[in-house]
Amino acid sequence: MQETISKTQDSQRAYVRVIDYIKQEIRIGNLHIGSRLPPERTLVEQLNVGRNSVREALRILEIMGTTVSTQGAGHFIAGNFENSLVETMSIMFLLKELSFQQVSQLRYAIEKHAFALSVENATSVDLAELQTIISRLDLGVSEEENVFLDKKLHYTIARASGNVLFVEILHALSDVMDRFIADLRMDIMSEEGRKRKLFAAHRRMVECIFEKDIPGGYAAVDEHFELVNERLEVRSKSVQI
């Protein structure tokens, strides 16, 4: 019995050794996003571990979003961390350790700071894309297109901040909200008065980035989230998790 436990512990330590090795290779620059990992056999021989330990380590890294596997091509370093964030927060919802209001509060905090940084860091490409999004929103396109452009606007501002964490976390928060409260954005736009207010807030946010008007942009973000939280309060009461 003791021998079985010892072998199990050795196996656990072995897969951790594989993960630590790959982390070290990333740290020193031998591996980066897009790099192909050594074949399983090479890792087995190089690290003196079993094939099962290597496969377990690779499964864990893929769940984390660190690697991705391609049939017939092997395993590659990736940066798919949004998926692991989404799954973690989804489980937190199911365990009732997270509420819609908490998600909205985090989104609000991130988007407000992302706006301020975008005023400082937005490139000409970012500004051109924001202008294009706003002009398309003003054309009276379909509700589905408006929802797409709404998301794209917020992600573009987050990207313009220069902080990749803002982009990853906002994607994850949006995906979690969509998973548990379907069509929230569509609901906000379903009433003409709310739709006009939302468009005005979006337009003002973009104008304030061009004008480098941080207080004005903060006010626009506040107006946007007042609309979101109003509908979120209504919709969340009808959602059973």
Secondary structure as UniProt FT lines:
FT   HELIX           2..27
FT   TURN            28..29
FT   TURN            33..34
FT   HELIX           40..47
FT   HELIX           51..64
FT   STRAND          67..70
FT   TURN            71..73
FT   STRAND          74..77
FT   HELIX           81..94
FT   TURN            95..96
FT   HELIX           100..121
FT   HELIX           124..137
FT   TURN            138..140
FT   HELIX           143..160
FT   TURN            161..162
FT   HELIX           164..180
FT   TURN            182..183
FT   HELIX           184..189
FT   HELIX           192..211
FT   HELIX           214..236
FT   TURN            237..238
//
